[in-house]
Amino acid sequence: MSSVATFEKPIRPTVPPDWLANIRELGQSSQNQQATSFELRHGGRQLRNETGIRTEWDTYHNDLRLEDRVAELSRWKTVLQQCLGAITDEIVQLKDEKAETERKLESMATALNVVAECLSLRDCRQGTDRVQDDAYSELKKELTVLDSLKNLLTNKCHAAWEQLNRLEEVEFKLQVAVENKERAISLDEENLKLDKNCSGISYKPDPLRIPPNCTPYETWLAQSQDDKLKADNEITASNKLREVLYVARERCRNDLKAQHDSTNYMLRRRIYEIRRAKSELEWQRHKTIDEMKKLMKEIEDLKEALEVKTNSLKLAETRLENRMFRSGAELVEDEGQISLKDEVLHLRQTRQDLIDKISAAKGTYNSLENVVVRLDADLANKNHALLTDEHCLDIRERLHAKEQETSATQTDRNIELSRMEHAIPKS
């Protein structure tokens, strides 16, 4: 029996071979884990180096791309801003041309009123002087020319209004495009200022999502080019339209001036013809009145002669009647009786001739008097027609005054269009 009490676990003890095997297994496991750890450390270092380098280069390349994008946006912004400035200037110039054309169109209302007033005045002429002469034809032609030129300028103003709408539409699109590019440039410049150490960076919910209105780069480039092309086309069209407006106004001015001169010439010619006819009629009236005076004196002389012949007839008839009372054989048809009978017959015929002549003279006098009345009426018509045409010429002076008012402005306009304002010395 042992003198020392021992306590053993109720577990089977490990035998030496197992112990040795366990030691070898632990060693092998340690070596395997060390190898695995080495591989992991080597792979981690390589991954860190590769990802660090790639991240640096990706950041560098993205910064370069953002800088290029900012430069491209700035270049397109500059191009579109130049187009916007040109569009704005073109809108101002086209508005000026349109306003000038509208003023010309408004000034034509004065010409229309003048022509209508002249036609109304000349329509008040009386008698045979209410004639459709060359002046009337020129006034009607001037009215037709004014109407056609008014329609022409109205159409050109409408075309300018449509062109202004297109220019303003392009201007609005360019303003939006420039603002969008400024906003994009500002955003990309802010992105260029960011780095990995900034406090404003954070995870985002879905940074890889595609915005709904996102367009490909080719579409954006085509849109920018289309905006510039559309602006250039509208500027070119506006330049041509401004030239057309200027040509239309000049054509209107030249045509109206030519027609005004032609109408004024016809009115002056008509006034000359009326004055000449008036002078001729006044001369005829003077001669007719003189002839009436002479005829009246002749009628009075004929009446006196008739009175003398009447008394002579009474004398001859009285002698014949007295000789009827001879008595006896003395009641004879002697030469005295025959001579008295011949005298009575001759006096009767003479008296009848005088009466007929007096009647004819009175009829002629009445005819001359009617001619004088007609001459007076025609002279009154001539005076009225002369005053009317002279009044028409006075009225048409307003057209000449209107042209003088616009001549200085037109000269300044020509200087501005030819860009000679700096070459002409100031007075």
C-alpha positions as CSV (number, residue, x, y, z in Angstrom):
1,M,0.0,0.0,0.0
2,S,1.4,3.4,-1.0
3,S,2.1,6.0,1.6
4,V,1.2,8.9,-0.8
5,A,-2.3,9.4,-2.1
6,T,-2.4,10.4,-5.8
7,F,-5.3,11.7,-7.8
8,E,-5.6,11.0,-11.6
9,K,-8.0,12.3,-14.1
10,P,-10.4,9.8,-15.4
11,I,-9.0,10.5,-18.9
12,R,-6.8,8.2,-20.8
13,P,-3.3,9.6,-20.9
14,T,-1.5,10.4,-24.2
15,V,1.0,8.0,-25.2
16,P,4.5,9.3,-26.4
17,P,3.9,8.6,-30.0
18,D,0.7,10.6,-29.9
19,W,2.5,13.3,-28.1
20,L,5.2,13.4,-30.7
21,A,2.7,13.3,-33.5
22,N,0.8,16.2,-31.9
23,I,4.0,18.2,-31.7
24,R,4.8,17.6,-35.3
25,E,1.2,18.5,-36.3
26,L,1.4,21.8,-34.4
27,G,4.7,22.6,-36.0
28,Q,3.3,21.8,-39.4
29,S,0.1,23.8,-38.8
30,S,2.2,26.8,-37.6
31,Q,4.3,26.7,-40.7
32,N,1.3,26.4,-42.9
33,Q,-0.4,29.4,-41.2
34,Q,2.9,31.4,-41.4
35,A,3.1,30.6,-45.1
36,T,-0.5,31.6,-45.6
37,S,0.1,34.8,-43.6
38,F,3.1,35.6,-45.7
39,E,1.2,35.2,-48.9
40,L,-1.6,37.3,-47.5
41,R,0.9,40.0,-46.4
42,H,2.6,39.9,-49.8
43,G,-0.7,40.0,-51.7
44,G,-2.0,42.8,-49.4
45,R,1.1,44.8,-50.0
46,Q,0.9,44.3,-53.7
47,L,-2.8,45.1,-53.7
48,R,-2.1,48.3,-51.7
49,N,0.6,49.3,-54.1
50,E,-1.4,48.5,-57.2
51,T,-4.6,50.1,-56.0
52,G,-2.8,53.1,-54.6
53,I,-1.0,53.6,-57.9
54,R,-4.1,53.0,-59.9
55,T,-6.1,55.3,-57.7
56,E,-3.5,58.0,-58.0
57,W,-3.4,57.7,-61.8
58,D,-7.2,57.5,-62.1
59,T,-7.5,60.6,-60.0
60,Y,-4.8,62.3,-62.1
61,H,-6.4,61.3,-65.4
62,N,-9.9,62.3,-64.2
63,D,-8.5,65.6,-63.1
64,L,-7.0,66.0,-66.6
65,R,-10.3,65.0,-68.2
66,L,-12.2,67.4,-66.0
67,E,-9.7,70.2,-66.9
68,D,-10.1,69.3,-70.6
69,R,-13.9,69.3,-70.1
70,V,-13.7,72.7,-68.4
71,A,-11.5,74.0,-71.2
72,E,-13.9,72.6,-73.8
73,L,-16.9,74.0,-72.0
74,S,-15.2,77.4,-71.7
75,R,-14.3,77.3,-75.4
76,W,-17.9,76.5,-76.4
77,K,-19.2,79.1,-73.8
78,T,-17.0,81.7,-75.5
79,V,-18.2,80.7,-79.0
80,L,-21.8,80.8,-77.9
81,Q,-21.4,84.0,-76.0
82,Q,-20.0,85.6,-79.2
83,C,-23.0,84.2,-81.1
84,L,-25.3,85.5,-78.4
85,G,-23.7,89.0,-78.6
86,A,-24.0,88.9,-82.4
87,I,-27.6,87.8,-82.1
88,T,-28.3,90.6,-79.6
89,D,-26.7,93.2,-81.8
90,E,-28.6,91.9,-84.8
91,I,-31.8,92.1,-82.9
92,V,-31.2,95.7,-82.1
93,Q,-30.2,96.5,-85.7
94,L,-33.2,94.7,-87.1
95,K,-35.5,96.4,-84.7
96,D,-34.1,99.7,-85.8
97,E,-34.6,98.8,-89.5
98,K,-38.1,97.6,-88.7
99,A,-38.9,100.8,-86.8
100,E,-37.4,102.9,-89.7
101,T,-39.6,100.9,-92.2
102,E,-42.6,101.3,-90.0
103,R,-42.0,105.1,-89.8
104,K,-41.7,105.1,-93.6
105,L,-45.0,103.1,-93.7
106,E,-46.6,105.6,-91.4
107,S,-45.4,108.5,-93.4
108,M,-47.1,107.0,-96.4
109,A,-50.4,107.7,-94.7
110,T,-49.7,111.4,-95.2
111,A,-49.1,110.8,-98.9
112,L,-52.3,108.8,-99.1
113,N,-54.3,111.5,-97.4
114,V,-52.8,114.1,-99.7
115,V,-53.7,112.2,-102.8
116,A,-57.2,111.4,-101.5
117,E,-57.7,115.1,-100.7
118,C,-56.4,116.2,-104.1
119,L,-58.8,113.7,-105.8
120,S,-61.7,115.0,-103.7
121,L,-60.9,118.6,-104.4
122,R,-60.6,118.0,-108.1
123,D,-63.8,116.1,-108.1
124,C,-65.6,119.3,-107.0
125,R,-64.8,121.0,-110.3
126,Q,-67.8,122.0,-112.3
127,G,-69.0,121.8,-115.9
128,T,-66.6,120.8,-118.6
129,D,-63.6,121.4,-116.3
130,R,-64.5,118.2,-114.4
131,V,-62.4,116.3,-116.9
132,Q,-60.3,113.2,-116.4
133,D,-57.1,114.8,-117.5
134,D,-53.4,113.7,-117.2
135,A,-53.2,115.1,-113.7
136,Y,-56.2,112.9,-112.7
137,S,-54.5,109.9,-114.3
138,E,-51.3,110.6,-112.5
139,L,-53.1,111.0,-109.2
140,K,-54.8,107.7,-109.7
141,K,-51.5,106.2,-110.6
142,E,-49.9,107.7,-107.5
143,L,-52.7,106.2,-105.4
144,T,-52.0,102.8,-107.0
145,V,-48.2,103.1,-106.5
146,L,-48.8,104.1,-102.8
147,D,-51.0,101.1,-102.3
148,S,-48.6,98.7,-103.8
149,L,-45.6,100.2,-101.9
150,K,-47.7,100.1,-98.7
151,N,-48.4,96.4,-99.2
152,L,-44.7,95.8,-100.0
153,L,-43.5,97.6,-96.8
154,T,-46.2,95.9,-94.8
155,N,-45.0,92.5,-96.0
156,K,-41.4,93.4,-95.2
157,C,-42.3,94.6,-91.7
158,H,-44.2,91.3,-91.1
159,A,-41.1,89.3,-92.4
160,A,-38.9,91.4,-90.0
161,W,-41.3,90.6,-87.1
162,E,-41.1,86.9,-87.9
163,Q,-37.3,87.1,-88.1
164,L,-37.2,89.0,-84.8
165,N,-39.2,86.1,-83.2
166,R,-36.7,83.6,-84.6
167,L,-33.8,85.7,-83.4
168,E,-35.3,86.0,-79.9
169,E,-35.9,82.3,-79.8
170,V,-32.3,81.6,-80.8
171,E,-31.2,84.2,-78.3
172,F,-33.2,82.5,-75.5
173,K,-31.7,79.1,-76.4
174,L,-28.2,80.5,-76.5
175,Q,-28.8,82.2,-73.1
176,V,-29.9,78.9,-71.7
177,A,-27.0,77.0,-73.2
178,V,-24.5,79.6,-71.9
179,E,-26.0,79.5,-68.4
180,N,-25.9,75.7,-68.4
181,K,-22.3,75.7,-69.5
182,E,-21.4,78.3,-66.8
183,R,-23.1,76.1,-64.3
184,A,-21.3,73.0,-65.6
185,I,-17.9,74.9,-65.6
186,S,-18.5,76.0,-62.0
187,L,-19.5,72.5,-60.9
188,D,-16.4,70.9,-62.6
189,E,-14.1,73.6,-61.2
190,E,-15.5,72.8,-57.7
191,N,-14.9,69.1,-58.4
192,L,-11.3,69.9,-59.4
193,K,-10.8,71.6,-56.0
194,L,-11.9,68.5,-54.1
195,D,-9.4,65.8,-52.9
196,K,-9.6,62.8,-50.7
197,N,-8.8,64.8,-47.6
198,C,-11.6,67.3,-48.0
199,S,-14.3,67.4,-45.4
200,G,-17.1,67.7,-48.0
201,I,-16.8,64.2,-49.4
202,S,-19.1,61.3,-48.3
203,Y,-20.8,58.2,-49.5
204,K,-23.7,58.7,-51.8
205,P,-26.8,56.6,-52.2
206,D,-26.4,55.7,-55.8
207,P,-23.6,57.6,-57.5
208,L,-23.5,55.2,-60.5
209,R,-27.1,56.0,-61.6
210,I,-27.7,57.6,-65.0
211,P,-29.8,60.9,-64.7
212,P,-33.1,60.8,-66.7
213,N,-32.1,63.6,-69.1
214,C,-28.5,62.5,-69.6
215,T,-27.4,62.7,-73.2
216,P,-24.3,61.1,-74.9
217,Y,-21.3,63.3,-75.6
218,E,-21.8,63.1,-79.3
219,T,-25.4,64.4,-78.9
220,W,-24.2,67.3,-76.7
221,L,-21.5,68.2,-79.2
222,A,-24.0,68.0,-82.1
223,Q,-26.4,70.2,-80.1
224,S,-23.7,72.8,-79.4
225,Q,-22.7,72.8,-83.1
226,D,-26.4,73.1,-84.1
227,D,-26.9,76.0,-81.8
228,K,-23.9,77.9,-83.3
229,L,-25.0,76.9,-86.9
230,K,-28.5,78.1,-86.2
231,A,-27.3,81.4,-84.8
232,D,-25.0,82.0,-87.8
233,N,-27.9,81.1,-90.2
234,E,-30.3,83.5,-88.4
235,I,-27.7,86.2,-88.4
236,T,-27.1,85.8,-92.1
237,A,-30.8,85.8,-92.8
238,S,-31.3,88.9,-90.6
239,N,-28.5,90.7,-92.5
240,K,-30.1,89.9,-95.8
241,L,-33.5,91.0,-94.5
242,R,-32.1,94.3,-93.2
243,E,-30.6,94.9,-96.7
244,V,-34.0,94.0,-98.2
245,L,-35.7,96.5,-95.8
246,Y,-33.3,99.2,-96.7
247,V,-33.7,98.5,-100.5
248,A,-37.5,98.4,-100.1
249,R,-37.4,101.8,-98.3
250,E,-35.1,103.3,-100.9
251,R,-37.2,101.9,-103.7
252,C,-40.3,103.3,-102.0
253,R,-38.7,106.7,-101.6
254,N,-37.5,106.7,-105.2
255,D,-40.7,105.5,-106.7
256,L,-42.7,108.0,-104.6
257,K,-40.4,110.8,-105.5
258,A,-40.6,110.0,-109.2
259,Q,-44.4,109.7,-109.0
260,H,-44.7,112.9,-106.9
261,D,-42.6,114.8,-109.5
262,S,-44.7,113.4,-112.4
263,T,-48.0,114.3,-110.6
264,N,-46.8,117.8,-109.7
265,Y,-45.6,118.3,-113.3
266,M,-49.1,117.3,-114.6
267,L,-50.8,119.6,-112.1
268,R,-48.6,122.5,-113.1
269,R,-49.1,121.7,-116.8
270,R,-52.9,121.5,-116.2
271,I,-52.7,124.9,-114.4
272,Y,-50.9,126.3,-117.3
273,E,-53.5,125.0,-119.7
274,I,-56.3,126.3,-117.6
275,R,-54.7,129.7,-117.4
276,R,-54.2,129.8,-121.1
277,A,-57.8,128.7,-121.7
278,K,-59.0,131.3,-119.2
279,S,-57.1,134.0,-121.0
280,E,-58.5,132.9,-124.3
281,L,-62.1,132.9,-122.9
282,E,-61.5,136.3,-121.3
283,W,-60.4,137.7,-124.6
284,Q,-63.4,136.1,-126.3
285,R,-65.7,137.6,-123.7
286,H,-64.2,141.0,-124.2
287,K,-64.6,140.8,-127.9
288,T,-68.2,139.4,-127.5
289,I,-69.1,142.3,-125.2
290,D,-67.7,144.8,-127.7
291,E,-69.6,143.1,-130.5
292,M,-72.8,143.3,-128.4
293,K,-72.2,147.0,-127.8
294,K,-71.8,147.5,-131.5
295,L,-74.8,145.4,-132.3
296,M,-76.9,147.3,-129.8
297,K,-75.9,150.5,-131.5
298,E,-76.8,149.0,-134.9
299,I,-80.2,147.9,-133.5
300,E,-80.9,151.4,-132.3
301,D,-79.9,152.8,-135.7
302,L,-82.1,150.3,-137.4
303,K,-85.0,151.3,-135.1
304,E,-84.4,154.9,-135.9
305,A,-84.3,154.0,-139.6
306,L,-87.5,152.0,-139.2
307,E,-89.1,155.0,-137.5
308,V,-88.0,157.2,-140.4
309,K,-89.3,154.7,-142.9
310,T,-92.6,154.4,-141.0
311,N,-93.1,158.2,-141.2
312,S,-92.2,158.2,-144.8
313,L,-94.7,155.3,-145.4
314,K,-97.3,157.2,-143.6
315,L,-96.6,160.2,-145.7
316,A,-96.8,158.2,-149.0
317,E,-100.0,156.4,-147.9
318,T,-101.5,159.7,-146.8
319,R,-100.7,161.3,-150.1
320,L,-102.3,158.3,-151.9
321,E,-105.3,158.4,-149.7
322,N,-105.7,162.2,-150.2
323,R,-105.5,161.8,-154.0
324,M,-108.3,159.3,-153.8
325,F,-110.6,162.2,-153.3
326,R,-109.9,164.0,-156.6
327,S,-113.1,164.6,-158.6
328,G,-114.1,164.0,-162.2
329,A,-111.6,163.4,-164.8
330,E,-108.8,164.4,-162.5
331,L,-109.0,161.1,-160.7
332,V,-106.4,159.7,-163.1
333,E,-103.6,157.1,-162.8
334,D,-100.9,159.6,-163.5
335,E,-97.2,159.3,-163.0
336,G,-97.5,160.8,-159.5
337,Q,-100.0,158.1,-158.6
338,I,-97.9,155.4,-160.0
339,S,-94.8,156.8,-158.3
340,L,-96.5,157.1,-155.0
341,K,-97.7,153.5,-155.2
342,D,-94.1,152.4,-156.0
343,E,-92.9,154.4,-153.1
344,V,-95.4,152.8,-150.7
345,L,-94.5,149.3,-151.9
346,H,-90.8,150.1,-151.6
347,L,-91.3,151.6,-148.2
348,R,-93.3,148.7,-147.0
349,Q,-90.6,146.3,-148.3
350,T,-87.9,148.4,-146.7
351,R,-89.8,148.6,-143.4
352,Q,-90.3,144.8,-143.5
353,D,-86.6,144.4,-144.3
354,L,-85.7,146.6,-141.4
355,I,-88.0,144.7,-139.0
356,D,-86.5,141.4,-140.1
357,K,-83.1,142.9,-139.7
358,I,-83.9,144.2,-136.2
359,S,-85.4,140.8,-135.3
360,A,-82.2,139.1,-136.6
361,A,-80.0,141.6,-134.8
362,K,-82.0,141.0,-131.5
363,G,-81.7,137.3,-132.0
364,T,-77.9,137.6,-132.6
365,Y,-77.7,139.9,-129.6
366,N,-79.5,137.3,-127.5
367,S,-77.1,134.7,-128.8
368,L,-74.2,136.9,-127.9
369,E,-75.6,137.4,-124.5
370,N,-76.0,133.7,-124.1
371,V,-72.4,133.2,-125.2
372,V,-71.4,135.8,-122.6
373,V,-73.3,133.9,-119.9
374,R,-71.7,130.7,-121.0
375,L,-68.3,132.3,-121.1
376,D,-68.9,133.7,-117.6
377,A,-70.0,130.3,-116.3
378,D,-67.0,128.6,-118.0
379,L,-64.7,131.3,-116.7
380,A,-66.1,130.7,-113.2
381,N,-65.5,127.0,-113.7
382,K,-62.0,127.7,-114.9
383,N,-61.3,130.0,-111.9
384,H,-62.6,127.3,-109.6
385,A,-60.5,124.6,-111.4
386,L,-57.5,126.8,-111.3
387,L,-57.9,127.5,-107.6
388,T,-58.5,123.8,-107.0
389,D,-55.3,122.7,-108.8
390,E,-53.3,125.5,-107.1
391,H,-54.6,124.3,-103.8
392,C,-53.7,120.7,-104.7
393,L,-50.1,121.9,-105.4
394,D,-50.1,123.7,-102.0
395,I,-51.4,120.6,-100.3
396,R,-48.7,118.5,-102.0
397,E,-46.0,120.7,-100.5
398,R,-46.5,118.7,-97.4
399,L,-45.0,115.7,-99.2
400,H,-41.9,117.8,-100.1
401,A,-41.6,119.0,-96.5
402,K,-41.9,115.4,-95.3
403,E,-39.0,114.4,-97.6
404,Q,-36.9,117.3,-96.3
405,E,-37.5,116.2,-92.7
406,T,-36.3,112.7,-93.4
407,S,-33.4,113.6,-95.7
408,A,-31.0,114.4,-92.8
409,T,-32.0,111.2,-91.0
410,Q,-31.6,109.2,-94.1
411,T,-28.1,110.6,-94.7
412,D,-27.1,109.7,-91.1
413,R,-28.6,106.2,-91.7
414,N,-26.5,105.8,-94.9
415,I,-23.3,106.9,-93.0
416,E,-24.1,104.4,-90.2
417,L,-24.7,101.6,-92.7
418,S,-21.5,102.3,-94.5
419,R,-19.6,102.6,-91.2
420,M,-18.1,106.0,-92.3
421,E,-19.0,107.8,-89.1
422,H,-15.4,107.8,-87.9
423,A,-14.0,108.9,-91.3
424,I,-16.3,111.9,-91.7
425,P,-15.0,114.9,-89.7
426,K,-17.5,116.4,-87.3
427,S,-18.6,120.0,-88.0
